[in-house]
Amino acid sequence: MEPRRLLFLALVMVVYLCVGAAIFNALEADAERDRKEELEAQINEFIGKASAYSLLPTIHPNPEVLVLVK
């Protein structure tokens, strides 16, 4: 295979991959953003709960009492 043809085919392959990546990005961008926002909300909720539970020993000397009350 001559070098010129090989270079042309390599260029076509790179362009094909870039176009495919752009199409995939356009199709999946909204879903990815939604998943990211949902994950961030879950992380913030977890951090909020974890920090509330870490304050229990400072609020009451017996944290089991507070857990039973909740």
LINJOPE-V806682 format. One record per residue. N is the residue number from 1. RES is the residue in three letters. SS is DSSP state (2 for helix, 1 for strand, 0 for the rest). PSI is psi in whole degrees, -180 to 180 (* if undefined). Layout:
n=N res=RES ss=SS psi=PSI
n=N res=RES ss=SS psi=PSI
//
This chain:
n=1 res=MET ss=0 psi=133
n=2 res=GLU ss=0 psi=151
n=3 res=PRO ss=2 psi=-35
n=4 res=ARG ss=2 psi=-43
n=5 res=ARG ss=2 psi=-41
n=6 res=LEU ss=2 psi=-43
n=7 res=LEU ss=2 psi=-42
n=8 res=PHE ss=2 psi=-45
n=9 res=LEU ss=2 psi=-38
n=10 res=ALA ss=2 psi=-41
n=11 res=LEU ss=2 psi=-42
n=12 res=VAL ss=2 psi=-41
n=13 res=MET ss=2 psi=-42
n=14 res=VAL ss=2 psi=-44
n=15 res=VAL ss=2 psi=-42
n=16 res=TYR ss=2 psi=-44
n=17 res=LEU ss=2 psi=-41
n=18 res=CYS ss=2 psi=-41
n=19 res=VAL ss=2 psi=-42
n=20 res=GLY ss=2 psi=-41
n=21 res=ALA ss=2 psi=-39
n=22 res=ALA ss=2 psi=-41
n=23 res=ILE ss=2 psi=-45
n=24 res=PHE ss=2 psi=-43
n=25 res=ASN ss=2 psi=-42
n=26 res=ALA ss=2 psi=-37
n=27 res=LEU ss=2 psi=-35
n=28 res=GLU ss=2 psi=-5
n=29 res=ALA ss=2 psi=-46
n=30 res=ASP ss=2 psi=-45
n=31 res=ALA ss=2 psi=-39
n=32 res=GLU ss=2 psi=-40
n=33 res=ARG ss=2 psi=-41
n=34 res=ASP ss=2 psi=-44
n=35 res=ARG ss=2 psi=-38
n=36 res=LYS ss=2 psi=-43
n=37 res=GLU ss=2 psi=-40
n=38 res=GLU ss=2 psi=-42
n=39 res=LEU ss=2 psi=-41
n=40 res=GLU ss=2 psi=-38
n=41 res=ALA ss=2 psi=-42
n=42 res=GLN ss=2 psi=-40
n=43 res=ILE ss=2 psi=-45
n=44 res=ASN ss=2 psi=-38
n=45 res=GLU ss=2 psi=-43
n=46 res=PHE ss=2 psi=-44
n=47 res=ILE ss=2 psi=-40
n=48 res=GLY ss=2 psi=-43
n=49 res=LYS ss=2 psi=-41
n=50 res=ALA ss=2 psi=-40
n=51 res=SER ss=2 psi=-32
n=52 res=ALA ss=2 psi=-41
n=53 res=TYR ss=2 psi=-29
n=54 res=SER ss=2 psi=-18
n=55 res=LEU ss=0 psi=-11
n=56 res=LEU ss=2 psi=-47
n=57 res=PRO ss=2 psi=-27
n=58 res=THR ss=2 psi=-24
n=59 res=ILE ss=2 psi=-43
n=60 res=HIS ss=0 psi=138
n=61 res=PRO ss=0 psi=-24
n=62 res=ASN ss=0 psi=94
n=63 res=PRO ss=2 psi=-20
n=64 res=GLU ss=2 psi=-32
n=65 res=VAL ss=2 psi=-44
n=66 res=LEU ss=2 psi=-36
n=67 res=VAL ss=2 psi=-40
n=68 res=LEU ss=2 psi=-33
n=69 res=VAL ss=2 psi=-39
n=70 res=LYS ss=0 psi=*
//
